[in-house]
Structure formats: structure tokens, C-alpha cells
Amino acid sequence: FMSLSVILSFFLTVLGVVYAVATFMLPEAALGRPYEPKIFPAMLAIFLIVCGSILLVKELKAQQLEKKRYGGISTVSAKYTLQILLTIANGIGYTLMFNQIGYVFSTIIFLILQFLIFGGIKNLKYGIIVSVVFSLIIYLIFNNLLGIILPNSALGFI
């Protein structure tokens, strides 16, 4: 019996591999550096593969430990299942609002909701600070240092 966490971890890893293959099938840029359109998607693919693989190994080990502890019966906590499902819904929402409200605002909302899902209301102040700082730093790195333009908000400057 495979838990929902193991299935989703495996799916995340496979998604990363498919995304990597699709990234390398992208056409080269006609202007500028030919490989530049592939940088961000390749980084995202590597991130998905690494995180999915780590999570998969962790979940499989936890499942084996749980089976030993409870005599071969593996239980899936309703809390963790709900967190996984809420994260999937949050990711879908993030994807839908990314181009509409821009990278910075959509990422801030996504990260704050993730802090609420996993840390509860008690960590909200910390979650807001981390979300805002992280989103702005990543935006500045990509736009100013790497020259990769991320979607802007209606405000035009972030």
C-alpha cells in the first residue's frame, strides 16, 4: 500500500523529468544568448526532480518505520493528507494568478498560504516577512542580475 504522500512525491519527480525534457526541446533564442530561454525552466525542472526525489525517499523511509512500529499497518494522517491537498490547490491557484497579478504578488500570496497550511496562524507574521523578502529578492535577482524578466503586476514596476 502506497500512501498519498509517496504517490505525490513520485508524481512530483516524474513531473520534473517531463518538464526537463520539455525544457531542452524549447527552441533557442533568435536574439541574444541562444540558451537563455531555457535557464529558468531548467532550474525549475532540477528543483522539482531534487525535491520530489528527496521527499519520495523520506516518505518511503517513514512508511517503512511506521509499518515496523504498528505491526505492518501503515496509517496516513488526515492532517498530512489535508496539507497535501491544500498545497496542490494552492499551487493551482498560484499558476492561475501568476500572469494576472505578476510574480511578486502571486508568490507572496502563495508563500503566505503555505505558511498557514503548515505552520498555522501562529507563524503568520514570520510567514509574511519571509514571503515578501523572498519574493522581492528573487524578483531582483532574475530581473537585474540574470536579465530574465518575470511577469509584472498592474503596477508595472514589480
SULWOHU-V8286 format. One record per pair of residues at least 6 apart in sequence whose C-alpha atoms are under 6 Angstrom apart, sorted by the first residue. I is the first residue (numbers start at 1). J is the second residue. If there is no record, write none. Layout:
# SULWOHU-V8286
i={I/I}
j={J/J}
This chain:
# SULWOHU-V8286
i={6/6/9/9/9/12/13/13/13/16/16/16/19/20/20/23/28/28/66/67/67/98/99/101/102/102/102/103/104/108/108/111/112/112/115/142/143/152}
j={56/59/52/55/56/52/49/52/53/45/48/49/45/42/45/41/34/35/74/73/74/106/151/153/151/152/153/151/135/131/132/131/127/128/127/148/149/158}
